Amino acid sequence: MVKRARLENILEDLDSTTKLEGLQSATVALRDLYQIHHIVYHWVDSAGDQYGCGTYSDAWRQRYLEQNYLRIDPVIQGCYQRFHPVDWKRLDWSSKAARAFLSEAIAYGVGNQGYSVPIRGPNGQFALFTSNHDCDDAYWNQFIETHGRDLILIGHYFNRKALEFEPVRQPEPAQSLSPREVDAMTLIALGYNRAQVANSLSISEHTLRVYIESARFKLGALNTTHAVARAMSRGLIVV
């Protein structure tokens, strides 16, 4: 409960910030909250400009830019082709260049584990929200199982705030959800599984699936988790 309250405070501070520095402060606070090595958010806006905030060392950021690692980074290459979060172990590290890159990243303190959430916004905007740590696979798998859902939502919070700094951003058209769709998405956001949601609403799981798919369509979401994040970011549901 204490960690949840701290997370809510961090997200409230992030939501209220009016400066890019607020995103940086949030990455530090989240790193400390989850007791991992790094939290990083990186976006490319509709004009092709890039911004990164996070807890990687200045030395690693400088090295990355000097060597133009963007062209070989398996995380960037792999996540750009995906819509779902990915554990770094599932990416293609088979090339000699990729293995050398990973070894150097670890030497610079990035950590041997990573989990990245790819996020797409309007007009070609692309972002990554990444968590890193140095630990064995068993610990990392448990960490992602416990916190993965929160990390996805946090990534979308970062992206919503980052988009506010886009100078020519066009407002996204809003579509309202029906009362039943709001109820369903709210319970899912609270962590209920589909059977529990259906039971709470006194409907069948088939009917629940219809509500969820309808909400996803209205929100332009890729999956249920994405739909929850969008509904929360637009104030359509409150948890």
Protein Blocks (a to p, Z undefined) as FASTA:
>chain_A
ZZmmmmmmmmmmmmmpcbfklmmmmmmmmmmmnopabdcdddddfkopacdddjbdfklm
mmmmmnopmlmmmklmmmmmpcbdcdfklpcckbmklmmmmmmmmmnonojcdcdddddd
eehiacdddddddddfklmmmmmmmmmmmmmmmmmmmmmmmmmmpmkbccdddddddfkl
mmmmmmmmnopafklmmmmnopafklmmmmmmmmmmmnopablklmmmmmmmnopacZZ
